[in-house]
């Protein structure tokens, strides 16, 4: 019996929809936190003739799972949840995901918990686990900052959750063991660049010195339930197109003269001010040999937001009496374009 539960004895596994058991799920490395929320949807029914409720009618419950994972050399959480890969199958050199192609893909989620006397989740079979089937990706956020490591946040939604006490026959596949502890190459500020150069507006803000402090890419798929007569479980949770994809870029102001050169930062009431721009981000390896030989690292993760990103807002901030530096934040958006490509090394599924 445990006195408490903490990170070392928790594990997250992702599996294909309608997976056979917990052993069909693949361990997800680099996970920082998991939150699981259950909402029981109740509809109040009253009747003439009494003040007390007639029935608190229960609808299908909503399950929401929020997961934060570091960006490392392994496949992203977003890619794992939108199309889980078969067990013990080498990952291809390139794995791609896009909104239209993967909108209907579901996954099963296993969250296992060991006793607190284990040093890691791979030491023994779990004491209990949560199983959620038919989970859809509802939203995703990619966060690239200078004051920490890169992370991604994924929210999954579904209608089914089961707590299973007692040790199962097997555990999540690919868990680290005492023989081979897991390790990662977490990506930080030096591992990111714009593929093909920065967007025109950003590039024009400094002829030779662009000082970007953070980039955030996010989207919400707006999953809605489709219900049919004769079936209580939703028939489908569809993506509500158009899907807005946002990209927010914050920069230090270091060349004030460049801001006054007609570089799309002006706003005229009697003319069009904006031109759609291309945004492609690459998160690279930190292999020294690659950097020295090519000047850049090998592309591990690529986010392609296409060529139709338009500025929604420009915000000047900072530079106050508290001593902060002046910044400009550019908020771009496009619709339906968020392509993810994984180009890391081909390794065994569950440990990649």
N, C-alpha and C positions, 0 to 999 in steps of 0.2 A: 504493500500500500504506500502511495506517495504522500508526502507532507506538503508538496507544492509541485507545480508544473512550470518549467522554464524552457528556454530555446533548445537546449541540447537534446531533449527527449521528444521533440516534435518533428514531424516530417510531412511534407506535402508530395502527393503523387498525382500525376495526370494520366488518364487513360482514355482510349477510344470509347465512344458511347456504347452502352450495353456491355461493358467489360465483364469478364467472368467473375473475378474476385480481386482482392487487394494486390495480389501478385501480378496482375495485368497492368498495374500502373507504374509509371516511371518516376523515380525520384527527381525532384526539381532542385538543382543546386543554387546557392546564392540567395535563397529566400530570407527576407528580413522580418516579415510579419504576416500573419494570416488573421483575418477577422471574419466571423461567420454570424450573420444576422438572420433570424427567422421572424417573419411578420405573419400573424394569423389574421386574415382579412375577414372582419366581422360586419355583418349588415344588420342594423337594428330593425326589428319588426314589432310594431305595437298594434293593439286592437282597440276598437271602441268597447268601453265597459270596464276597463281596468287601467290603472296607472303603471303597474309592473310591466316589464317587457314581456311580449308574447313569445318571441324567440330571438336570440342573438345568432343569426344564421351565419354559419361558417362557410366561407368560400375557399378556394384553393390557396394554400399558404405560399408566400413568396420567400425564396431563399436567396440571399445575397452574400457572396464571398469576395472580400477585398484582399489582394495580395500585393506586397511590395517585394521586388527582387532587384539585386544589384545587376548592372551591366557588366558582364565579364566575357570570357572567351567562349562561353556556351550559348546555345540557342536561346532566344528570348522567350520569356513567359508568354507573350502575346502569340508567338508562333506555335508554342506547345499547346495552348488552349484552343486555337482555331483549327488545328489539324494535328492531333497527336500522332506520333510515329509508332510503327510496329516495334515490339520489343526485340532486342538483340539484333537489330538491323543497322548496318553502318549508315550514317547520315551522309547524303550526297554532298559533294563539295559546295553546292549552292542549294539553299532552301528559300523559296519565295512565298510570300503571302500578299493578297490584296483584298480589298473590301468586297468587291462583287463576287469573286471566285470562292471566298471562304465565309460568306455571310450566313450560310445555313449549317455550318459545321458545329457540332456539339462535342462536349467532352464529359467524362466522369471524373470526379474529384475525390480523392481519399486523403484524409487528414488523420495521421496516426499519432498516438501519445504513449510513450513508455513510462515506466516508473522512474522516479527521480534519482534512484540509485544507479541507473545506467549512465555511462559517460556519453553515450551517443545513441541515436535511434536505431543504429545498425547492430547494437550489442545483442539484443534479444527481441523476441516478438513483442508487439505493443500490448499494453494493458487494455486498450480500447481504441476505436477509430470511428470517425465520421465518414459516411459515404453519401455523396450527393451526385445524382445521375442527371443526365440531360441538361448540362449547364452551358449557357451561351455567354460569349464575351459581350458585355454591355458597354464598357468604356475602357479606354487605355490612355495613359499619360507617360510620356518619356521626358525625363528631367535631366538636363545637362548643366551642371553648376560648377563654379570655381572653388567653392568652399567645402567641398566634400566629394563623394564618389557619385557616379552616374546611376540612376535608378529608373525602373519602370513600375507603374502601378496599373494593375488590371482588376476590373470588377466583373464578376460572373453572376448571372442570374438564372434561376430555375425554380422548380416547385417541389423538389424531393430531397429529404434529408433523413438519414437513419443513424442513430448512435448505436454502435455494436460493442457491448462490453465483453471482456474476456479475450484471450489471445486467439487470433485467427490461425489457420494452418500455416500461412506464409506471411511475409511482410512485403512492403513496397520494394519493387525491383530496383537495384542500383544504389541502395543505401550504402554510405561509407561504412567500412568496418575497421576494426583495430589493426588489420593487416595493411589496409590502404586507405588512409584518411583522405577525405576530399579536400581539394584546394582550388583556388581560383586566381584569375588575373583580372582584378577589378579595374574598370576603366575610370580615368579621371580627366581633368581639364586638358592635359596634353594629348589625349587620344582622339580628338574630334576635329573635323575640318569640313568645309563646304566642298562638295564634289563639283569641279568645274568653276570654282570661285564663288564668292559671296554674291547674294542678290544685288542688283544694280544700285538700289537705294543705299544699302549698307556699304558697298564698295566705294560709293561717292562721298562717304563721310570722312574718309581719311585716305589721302593719296598713297601712303605707305605704311600706315600704322592704324589698324582697326582693332579696337580693344573691346571685345565681346565678353560680357560677364556671365550671361546665362542664356540658355535656349530651352524652351519648353514646347513640345509637340503633343497635342491632345485631341481626342475626338470622343463623342458619345454617339453610340449607334441607335439610341432611342428605341430599344426593343419593346414591342407591343405584342400582347397576346391575341392570338386568333382562336376563338372558341367555336365549337360545333355542337349541334344537338346530339344527344346520345353518348356524350363523352365528357367527363368532368375535367380531366387533365387538358390543358390547352393543346390545341392541334399544332400550333407553331408559335414561335416568338420571332417575328420578322423585324428586319432592319428598316427603319423609317427613312427612306431616301427622300430628299437629298441629305447626305450626312456632311455636316460641316467639320472640316479639319482645320484646327488653328495652330499657328506657330508664333510664339512670342520671343523676340530677341531683345535683350537689354545690352546696351553698350555704354562705356564711359565716354564722356565728351572730352576729347583731347585735342581737337583741331577745330575751334569754333569758326574759323574763316571758311571751312569747307561746307558749313551748314547754310551758307548764304549764296550758293552757286547754282540755284535752279536744279537741285538734285532730288526732286520729288518730295521734299519735306515742306514745301510751300503749299498753301491752300487758297486757291483763287475761286471766288464765287461765280465767275462768268466763263469758266472753262473746265474741261476735264483735267483732273490733277494726277490720276493714277495710271500706271501701266502694269499689267500682270507680269509677275516675275517667277523665275525658276528657283526652287529650293531643293537641294539634295544634300543630305548629311551623311558623313561616313564616320563610324567609330572604328578606330584602327587597333591593331595589335601593338604591343609595346616591346616587340622583339628588336633589340639593338641592331642586329645584323640587317634587318629589313630597313630600318630607318637610315643607317649609314650608307647602304648600297643604293637606295632609291630616293632618299630624301623624305620619304613618307613610309608609314607602316602599311601592313597588309590590311585590307578592308575586311573587318569581321562582321559588322552590322552596317547596313545601308538603309536609310529612310528616304524614299523618293516621294516628294510632295507635288511633283509635276511642275508645269510651266504656267499655271494660272492662279498663282498666289497673289492676292491683292491686299494692300494695306487697309485695315479697318480703322486703326487709330495710331497716333504718335503722341507719346507722353514724355514731357520733360519733368525730371524729378531730381531729388538730392540737392547738393550744393547749399545746404542750410547751415545755420549757426552751430549745429551740433557737430560739424566737421565732416559730414559725408561728402562724397564726390558727386558731381553732377552726372546724371545719366539720361539717356534717351531710350525709351522702350517702343519698339515697332511691333504691332500686332497684325499678323497676316492671316488670311483665311483662304481656303479653297473648298471645293465640294467634291466628295467621293474619291479623292486621290490620296491614298496613304499606302504605298507599296513598301513592304519590308523584305530585305534580302539578307540571308545569313551566308557568309563566305568563310566560316571557320574551318578548322581541320575536320576531316571525316573520321569519326570515332563511333563507338558503340552507343546506340540509343539508350537514354537513361543516364549516361555518364558524359554527355557532350554538353 
